[in-house]
Amino acid sequence: MTTTTQAIADMVTRTVVSASAPSTMRATAQGGILEGGNPSQYNASNPIILFIIQAGIILIFCRLLHYPLALLRQPRVIAEVLGGILLGPSVMGRIPGFTQAIFPTPAMPGLSLVANLGLILFLFLVGLEVDLRYFVSNWKVAVSVGAAGMALPFGLGCAIARGLYNDFQDEPGTVPIEFGTYMVFIAVAMSITAFPVLCRILTGLKLLSTPVGVIVLSAGVGNDVVGWILLALCVALVNAGSGLTALWVLLTCLGYVLFLVFAVRPVFMWVLRRTRSLQDGPSQSVVALTLLIALASAFFTGVIGVHPIFGAFLAGLICPHEGGFAIKVTEKVEDLVGALFLPLYFALSGLSTNLGLLNDGITWAYVVGVIAIAFVSKFAGGMVAARANGLVWRESATIGVLMSCKGLVELIVLNIGLQAKILSTRTFTIFVVMAIVTTFATTPLTAWLYPPWYQRKLEAWKRGEIDWETGVPLGDAAAEADADSVRAQKHDDARIRSLVVYLRLDNMPTLLAFVSLLGGKPSDIVEKKHPIREKDSTDYDALQMMSFSKKRPVEVHGVRLVEVTNRTSTVMKVSEVDEYSLFDPVLNAFKVLSRLYNLAVSGEVAVVPAVLYADTLVTKAEEESSDLLLLPWSETGSMSESQTISTESVRNKLASDTYSAFIVQALETAKCHVAVFINKGFTGSLKQKPSTMDRKMSTLSVRSQRDRVTTVTNTGRSHHIFLPFFGGADGRLAVRLALQLAEHPEVTATIVHYRNRNDSIGSDAGSVVAEHIIVTPKKAETQPGQDDGDAAFFASMQRTLPAELASRVVFDSSATAAPLSHAIASAQEELGQDPKNGGDLILLGRHMALASNAAAGKGCLGEATDMVLESGIRASVLVVQARS
């Protein structure tokens, strides 16, 4: 026992002594900065800490730079490259110890690994974005513009390659290569076009649907594919030990392309159809399979001597676009790639760029020469080819400018050349400067050469409607313009015969119910007979005459807006907008109105940035020669159409600054009548039941109470309209629209002409809001006898009321010192009295020309509308503004 105790005591003593003595065998400190550790010090066994610091600095720099550049409508790649240049040896690298602390040489392989993984995924997304159907459908002009846009810069690139090879090929960081290989690489760098950046520029400038956009996109697809093939050839020549080996590499690569197209793609399509991924979207398993194909393809092209990005690009090309599969896969991957991986890769390009090497005259001469050749050759080749295809010079010049865009594809090519040691750091810097300059210049030059007014003039000239020099309408167009002028002068007799409607998912029930009122009564159902017996029937000719004598329908054109962002998937939606228009459920539901009412309904989907929503709708109304532009107010107050989550957003929907700015822009720029509809329980609304348990409903179980959250209200189809008429062009439009709506057999209307008893502005003693209604009219109506003109118009409308409307429309007049307050009081008494009807409506003119309104600075729909909405009247509101 004594021996055992002594042994334990000795062991404890030795342990304590060894722990207190200094030793190199101790475990690594785990306390980090709490034990004095330096997180910026690179640790090969734990590199993630420094990587997070590097990634955070790069992302912050790139985002900060993107904000001012976005105001100049520049793509994000410009900010990412400039961020890398600032962090590199050109600027921040000159701070002592910065590069060694943040970007030490041992840590760069890890950063490069993550960046290159992102590059592989990005090239896979580029392959998904390339839709070869564009090239096939426009192959003639695409081949000519693409070939001319590559041949000329390719040839001039070969010429300048001789000087670059002689002056810079022996610099440090390069390997001896044949001039032919070097020449091919320089020529490819000169002739390539940045297809992804091109798509975003065309989308931002709303040019994708124009002839210029279609031609550039088609030529860009072919240019992109040929450019990557030439790049693969160049890399194969560099990596091969001999010409025979390079030949084998190219043949293997060709065989692999055929294997992907004729073996992998059919099997992949079978899997997609079997899993219903084309119809229902890809599941997580299908996304994993798709990414596995991309990585496997990148692996194969990498091991045979071609860069891995080529295999990833091919994998994206074989993915189908049917059913929006390519778009849905892109949506799963793009955010991580675009937000994290790509900034790291292009920042690495900037870190490898050293502007300090541009330190002598010959180098700057090459900078100017490379920029001039890269821009002028692409510009001239694309312009001449476009002109040869029948485009005017200004259109052709725009195509040339767009084809000169280099962007991120150029930077990828340059980085491959730097990694393969084809380019020295100095030559790499020269070409990076060229890529930045040409990409930066593309957007402003395109906007200057091809502005919206020129596009409209050119389209009218091509249709033979105007004289090019003077802009004066010709022939039938002139007669139609004269007729439009006469109609504008006699606008008292005008009807709404055509309108453009902004279709929103959250407003669809309301829009369907309101627009149907313009179609009159529902179409009579005629009993159908067998075609053989129908011709033998004695009533066949009568039925034919009925179809021809049918009243002219109101033309309704619905526009569904989808927001385009910096995401690749939304840009892809722009190129596939025709399919979206064909299968969009909101658009197809709206078109059903033409089968039920006397309406000629059409529609389309437009994919544009949110800031261009108002401009798109106004332009479309102008193109369609519409009498009215109908804008519903968002149910949530947001431009987004996402499902309502809380009642708070619905309650405060009118306080939205974003949506108010959109409405104001449309009202101020529209050349036709405009109507804004604010829904308050119009037909189609859902009634929300309380989700909390009630003791009075104890017979219901908790489950049944929660299962019945929403229910369709049991409403009729009748509507009552109350219109307070205060005069002016807006008020007259409101009267005419109310009478047109009242032609529907289930609509009744009360139209009251309110006149101010006093010459000056009156006020209501019982109201806290001063009256400001009978004041300055619009500029077009600032003549003597304005009040008499409004009274005469009102009397004329009352006197010429059709007999079939006499039982449903009531005219009245009132002279009071407080017109608006009396109008609101009358509306509260008259509206919302029948809870089972389809919803009442108060119709108002906007009256923004009122002098006091400008001083008050109230809402965008006018002071009268503000007071009506604040009064809590249980009715929807329709605010109209007459064309200016």
Buried (B, 14 or more C-beta within 10 A) or exposed (E): EEEEEEEEEEEEEEEEEEEEEEEEEEEEEEEEEEEEBEEBEBBEEEBEBBBEBBBEBBBEBBBEBBEEBBEEBBBBBBBBBBBBBBBBBBBBBEEEEBBEBBBBEEBBEBBBEBBBBBBBBBBBBBBBBBBBEBBEEBBEBBBBBBBBBBBBBBBBBBBBBEEBBEBBBEEEEBEEBEEEBBBBBBBBBBBBBBBBBBBBBBBBBBBBBBBBBBBBBBBBBBBBBBBBBBBBBBBBBBBBEEEEBBEBBBEBBEEBBEEBEEEBBEEBBEBBBEBEBBEEBBEEEBBEBBBEBBBEBBBBBBEBBBBBBBBBBBBBBBBBBEBBBBBBBBBBBBEEBBEBBBBBBBBBBBBBBBBBBBEEEEBEEBBEBBBEBBBBBBBBBBBBBBBEBEBBEEBBBBBBBBBBBBBBBBBBBBBBBBBBEBBBBBBBBBBBBBBBBBBBBBBEBBBEBBEEEBBEBBBBBEEEBBEEEEEEBBEEBBEEBEEEEEEEEEBEEBBBBBBBBBBBBBBBBBBBBBBBBBBBEBBEEEEEBEEEEEEEEEEEEEEEEEEEEEEEBBBBBBBBBBBBEBBBBBBBBBBBBEBBBEEBEBBEBBBEBBEEBBBBBBBBBBBBBBEBBBBBBBBBBBEBEBBBBBBBBBBBBBBBBEEBEEEEBBEEBBEBEEBBBBBBBBBBBBEBBBBBBBBBBBBBBEEEEEEEEEEEEEEBEEEEBEEEEEEEBEBEBBBBBBBBBBBBBBBBBBBBBBBBBBBBEBBBBBBBBBBBEEEEBBBBEEBEBBBBBBBBBBEEBEEEEBEEBBBEBBEEBBEEBEEEBEEBBEBEBBEBBBBBBBBBBBBBEBBBEBEEBBBBBBBBBBBBBBEBBEEBEBBBBBBBBBBBBEBEBBBBBBBBBBBB
